[in-house]
């Protein structure tokens, strides 16, 4: 797997060995960042980070900071190995070993805000919808936040999301990418 654009373009990032994850295809990540366009200066949250590909792509394209949330030790080791091999300064990222829902509550308690959130949970477990509900509940999104959700094409994300509105949805085989915007 490679970084698609920006400062670390064409650099290889490793996948967690022995972890049961579904890596995002390069072409899908490229399509997501084409839709997002400018991520320069953004504070990014990468939930269910896996290899950290979404957050590292954002850092490569000028994001100010990325926080990677993952609870699998093999994935955490891969994320740390990847940021080390890319020589990303420690001030630009944080790697948290935590469940996603626990981390969202912690971010609110610490008054942390994010401009861009990536959610790439395991398929068929309803976690994408649950995360959206929690993101709407906790006060961790900046005024113009975008949330990118990678999910199985038939998974329903319908819920009372209050301030979150679906902006776009694209399908790539069995994968769907839904982009939500925080309503002002």
C-alpha angles and dihedrals in degrees: 000000000000140000105252105206147001132034095342096039115158092010113136121238121198126237121230110267115236095359118128099234134138107227118216110247115245092239092055093048089048091051091049093052091046088058093044091048105177119037094158112141094004126140106230132202117198109194120193082013099184103175092357092244097144095048094044091049088053092049090049089054095051107276111159097224140356127203115200117203118194135142100196111098093212091052091047090053090050092049092050091046090050096050089046094050091047089048092229108177112251091235090066099058147032127199115205126192100210144109111270096240093049091050093052091057090047092051091054092048089052092046092239118163130198131200098195128029127189118199116188106161129168110284124252096023100095090238095130092060093042091051092051090052091051093045089055090048099048121066098233102111122095118230096270100032124157124206119202114199122191110198145148110286093242097045112113117229093182113134139122096283098171105195097017118092128187108243103173141356127194131180128215109180107296092348125088126193115205120187119202127190127206107241114235 
